[in-house]
Amino acid sequence: MDLPAEHAGNLFGQFDENLKLIERELHIDVVPRDGAVKLLGEPGQLEKAENLLSMLLELSKRGNAISKQNVTYGLSLLKDHKEGKLVELDGDVIIHTQSGRPVRPKTLGQKEYVDSIRRNMITFGVGPAGTGKTYLAMAMAIRAFRNEEVSRIILTRPAIEAGEKLGFLPGDLQSKIDPYLRPLYDALFEIMGAENFQKNSEKGLIEVAPLAYMRGRTLDSAFIILDEAQNTTPSQMKMFLTRIGFGSRVVITGDRTQKDLPVGDVSGLDTALKVLRSIEGIGFSELTSADVVRHPLVQKIVQAYEAYEAKETRRRTQKIAVKNERLRAGRKGQGPRA
């Protein structure tokens, strides 16, 4: 197939890592030629390789740097014959960062998540680490703010340690809560820039605060993001949801597998997902390990934990079933009581 020389380096990746990945996954050989590539292998696999390379070439022609994540996700789409969706994703640019880099959904799950935010007043974005839940929500918030669809941005999360007791932190109140809110700051600084954030923050147009500060408020004409919602209690979640006023848009993100609540406590996110399913105007987006856009190793880690947890759930279920069966058998053996 034809492959212009000016795009070959971009498609093949550093030290041909993208090319080697395609060869390994599709069990083919790719031989670069002058302005073309020769594909060697089984006919069915060659068709897949040609389709994938055509899509990646189109992305390259549009000015995209082809990453290993693009190739990995393209390979996963081949299984469902959806590799053409790669180009569709490229057209959905949400916003540009301070450095000029476009922010766009990179997977079909992320695209559905972004579309849900556009359609609904409240969106729940639930999924494992690395699926872009917070980052994409932040991009949508800043876009709405710049387009004057909302008058301010409010970012909040529960101030709870990830399994560690840090004790008393030094400094004033803001210094004490900043470590818990750092992930929100990181996304804000990258998209908006530290200077713009500082200027809007001083005007009260951007607020980053712990969830406890939301009680008693009514939040009108705001884009509100509740991050790490799996660490809320049911009463905190109810309190937050009842703060929403007219002209506001809300995104609630969380990873149900990474709760930091005390053992035995019910998560407000789990409760909300059960209670609010049938309410119109509330969207639910379930992201999976296929939507992880961090290092490919993160995706493998998430998948390994999912497999382990599923196995443990089956083991516990079987153990309970055996125990119940023994109890039933024991009652039958006792006979009628006098």
Helices and strands as residue ranges (DSSP letters): H 5-12, G 14-16, H 17-26, E 29-33, E 36-40, H 43-61, H 68-78, H 85-90, E 95-96, E 102-103, H 108-119, E 122-126, H 133-146, E 152-157, H 173-192, H 194-202, E 206-210, G 211-214, E 222-226, G 229-231, H 234-241, E 249-254, H 268-275, E 282-286, G 289-291, H 296-334
